[in-house]
């Protein structure tokens, strides 16, 4: 199976996440995309995030009815700080052909991740970029610490010394962010059409993010 893993806080999940996952799944012929909410994000330890149960429920509601998308609570069950390396290794062991879906901003800081050098031996990467940026990007997207381990084999494809691939993928960028949704909700303003209606109703019913 070709499996995509899409991690994040998803606080809350929104249409930007969903559209990105749908495009990547289709372009790379992935059998399934797993949405994996973190338990404690390594780079946001001091920031308040919604309860794991609420974030999990919102993901389930958002992807319900899409047979290609699934929810995984692997990091929630593991507890503690969520490290992508641990998750990737477990998915590789179970499925073999794994594709880590990530935005360019997060990928550019991968050298700050736990066991970042080793993670390239266990997964391919699909790095989502902005449409205007594709022609301008090359080896410079990689942190200096790992540039020497990458070989460019096409305009938007690189190969790591492990044999795994890093794909720069142009996707539709919806100008939606979880931060903006939380801010609007806190101000008791409308969040309609930024996320699935079922998720909007859940947020309103639970009073999430309200001031």
N, C-alpha and C positions, 0 to 999 in steps of 0.2 A: 504494500500500500504506500502511496505517496501522501504523507500527512503534513499539514501545516499547523504550526503552533503559534498562537497569537496571544502574547501575555501583556499584562498591564494592570493598573489599578481599576480601570473601568468604573470610574466614580463620578458620573454614571456612564454606562455604555451609551453610544449615540449613533446617529446615522452615518457619520464619518467613518467610524470603526466598521460598521456593517458593510458599507459600500466598498471600502478598501479590501476587506476580506473576500467579498464576492468577486471582485475583479481579479485578485491574485489567484483565487481558487480556479477560476475559469482559464486564465492565461497559462497557468502552470499545470493544468489538468490534475489538480489535487483531489484525492478521494474524499478527504475530510479536512475541515479547519477546526481546530480546537481552541476555544476561548478559555484562557487560564488566568483568573484573577489572582493577584499576589495576596499573600497573607500580611506580611510586613514588607513594603518595598525598601530595598537597601538604600536608595538615594533619597527617601522621603520619610525617614524614621521619626522625625520630629513633627511631621505634619499630620493633622487630623484627617482621617479618611472614614467614610461610612463603614458601618459594620459589615463584616464579611458575608453574613447571611443576606443582607439587603443587596449587596453588590452581586452576589451569586443569583439571587432571585431575579434581578433585573436582566442579567445575561440570559437566563433561561427564558424569560418572557420575550426578549428581543429576537432570539433565534428560533423560537418555536415555529414549526411549519417549514423550516428550511432543512431538508434532509442531508445537506452537505456540511452543516454546521453543528458542532456539539460543544457542550460545556464540560470542563474538567475541574474538579476540586482538589487536584493533586497537591497544590501548594497550600491550600487552606488546611487540608488534612495533615500535611507535614508540619505545619506550624512554624513559628520562629521567622527569621528573616528569609525571604524567598530568593533563592539564587537560581538564575536561569540554567547554569551548568548542570545542577542536579536534575532539573526537570528535563532538559534535553537528553541527558544520558538515559533516563527511564523511558522516554518515548523512543529513542533509538533502539533500545533493547527490545521493545515491544513491536515496533513497526518497521524498523530498518531505515527507510528512506524518509528523512525528516527535513522540513523546510521551516526555518525560523523567520517569521514575518515581523519586520521591525521598521520604524520610521528612520529617516536619515539623521535626524537630530540625536536620537538615542544611540544609533550605530556609531556616530562620530565620537562617542564617549566610551566605546566598548573597552578601551584599555583601563577603565576604572572598575570594570566588573570583576567579580570573584572568578578566578581561574580562567581569565579571558583568553589566554593563549591556547588552552586545552579545548575550549568549546568549539573551535574550528575543526577539530578532529571528529566531531560527533554530529554535526548538522550542516546543511547548506543554509545560506541566508538569502532572503528576498528583502532587499532594502527599498522601501517605498520612497520615491522622490517626487519633487514638484515638476510639472511638465516643462517649465522653463530651464530647469537645471541639468537635464540629461546630457546635452552636448558639451556642457562646461565641466563635467565631472570626469575624473580619472583616478589615478592612484592616490591623489591628494585627499580623497575622502577617508582614507585609512589613517589612524593615528601613527605617528612616527615609529612607535615600538613594533608595529607589525607590517609596515610597508614592504620590508625586505622579504616577507613570507608570501607576498601576493604577486601573481603574474597576470597581466591583462591579456585576455585572449580574444576579446571583441570589444566594441565600443562600450557595452554595458554589462560585460561578463568578466569576472576575475576568477582565478583558481588559486586556492591556498596550497601550500606545500603538502598538506594532508591529502589532496585530491578533491576536496570539497569545493563547491562553487559559491560565489557571491554574485547575485544578480541585482543590478540596479533597475528597478521597475517603475516606469512612469504610470501613475494612477490618477484617477479623478480626485482632486483635493477639495473636499467640502469644507468651507470655512466655519467649522463647528469645533468647539473644544469643551471638554468636561468642565474646565474652569469657568468658562462663560456660562454654562448651564447652571452651575452652582451659584454663581453671582446673581443671575436672573432670579433663581428660585429664592435666594435669600432676600431679594428686594420685592418678593411677591409679584414678579412679572411673569409673563407668559413664556413657557419653554416649548410650546406646541410647534411641531414640524422639525424640531431639532433632533428628536429621538422618536422611537416607535411609540404609538399611542398607548400601548399597554404599559410601557415603561413610564411614560408621563403620568398615567393614572396611578401607578404604583407609588411614584414619588409624592404625588399629591395626597394619596391616601395615608401614606406613612409620615407625611410631614417632613420629608428629608430635605436637608439643606436650607430650611426656612430660618429666618432671622429670629 
